[in-house]
Amino acid sequence: MEAQAIKENLKSALEEKNRLSKSKQDAERIAESTSDLLNQAYAEIAKKPELPVSLNVRKALTGNGLVVQFTNRSDKYLSVIARFENPTTRETETVRLDLTPMGTKEIGHLEGWAFSSSDVIHLQHNDYASISMAIQ
């Protein structure tokens, strides 16, 4: 009877080893597939030209915080999605910036976001590579 129990334990252990081996193979396939997708996404991003928007930061003339100036350096009208993040308070705001050719738009406390050091700005446009900047 003891030999039978050992045999069953060995059979169970072998089945568990095979199950774990299959799970490991599945995980490796998923990791490889994810890596391929990331490489495709990076290649797609690399094809896009730089977003022709520059950022300048200055102190607010009235009120608190900093003001960020977004300047469109192109001769095209651009609608850009801007996401502002404050990592300390975990607040975020997403806005649409409509920028005229060679024009500048300012965002500060009067427009609803008083920037501070360490805030992060992300800019996105479908035709250009996205950019991010942390305020120093």
N, C-alpha and C positions, 0 to 999 in steps of 0.2 A: 504494500500500500504506500509506503514511503517513496518508493521508486516512481510510482504513478504520480504522486504529488510533485516530485522533482521534475518529471517529464512535462506536466502541465505548466509548471512555473517557467520552464525553459521555453515552451511553446508561446506562452504569454509574453515573455521577455523578447522573443524573436519578433512577434507580431508588433509589439510596441516599437522596437528598433526600426522595423520596416516603415511603420507609420511616421515616425520622426524623420526618417531619411526622406520620405516623400514630401513631408512638410518643408524640410530644408531645401529640397529641389524646387518646390513651388515658390518659396521665398526668394531663392536665387533668380528664378525666372522673372518674378515681379520686380526685383531690384534691377535686373538688366533692362527690362522694358521701361521702367521709370527713368533709368539713365539715358536710354535712347530718346525718350520724350524730352528730357531736359536738354540734351544736346541739340535736338531739333529746334527747341524754343530759343536757345542761345544763338544758334545760327540765324534764325529769323530776326532776332534783335540786332545782330551784328550787321545785317543787310540794311537796316534803317539808318538814315542820316541823323546827325545830331539835331536835337530840338533847338531852333534858332531863337531861344529866349534866354536872356541874361537876368540875373537877380542882383539887386543891390539892397543893402540894409542900412537904415539910418534911424536915429532917435526920433520918436514922435514929437512934433512941434507942440501939440497940446495933448494932455492926458498921459496915460501910462504906456509903457512898452516901446516896442520897435515897429517900424513900418518897413515893409518889403516892397521894392519897386520891381515890377516885372516888365522887361523891355523886349518887344518883338523886334528882332534884328533882320526880319525878312520883309519882302515887298508884298506879302500875302496877309489877308485877314486870317487869324488863327483863333480857334476856340479850343482852349486847353483845360483839361480837368486838373485842378490843384487840390491836393490833400494836405492839410496842416495837422501836425501831431505834436502834442506836448507830452514827452515821455514821463515827466514827473506826475502830472495830474491825470494822465492817460486820456485826455480829451482829444477828440479829432473833429475835423470839419472838412467837408468836401464841397468845393465850389467850382463853378464854370467861369473861366476868365476869357472874355472876348477881347482880343488884342488887335488893334489896328496896325497896319503896316508901319514899321519903324516907330510905333507908339509905345507909351509907357503907362502902366496902370499901377496904382498904389493900393496896398491892403494894409490896414492897421486897425486900431481899436474902433475908429469911427465906422469902419466897414464890418466890424463884428469879430475881429481876432486881433488881440494885442499880442504880438510876437514877443518872445523872450529868448535868451540864450538857451541853447540845447533843443529848441523847437526844430522839427524836421519838416521840410517841404518836399513833396513829390509832385512832379509835373508829368502829364501824360497826354499824348496825341497819337492817333492811329498811324499817321504817316511818318512819325519820328521816334527815335529811341527815347524812352523815358529817362528822366533825370531826377536825382534826389540831392538835397543839400541840407546839412545841419547848420543852424545859425550858431556862430561862435561868440 
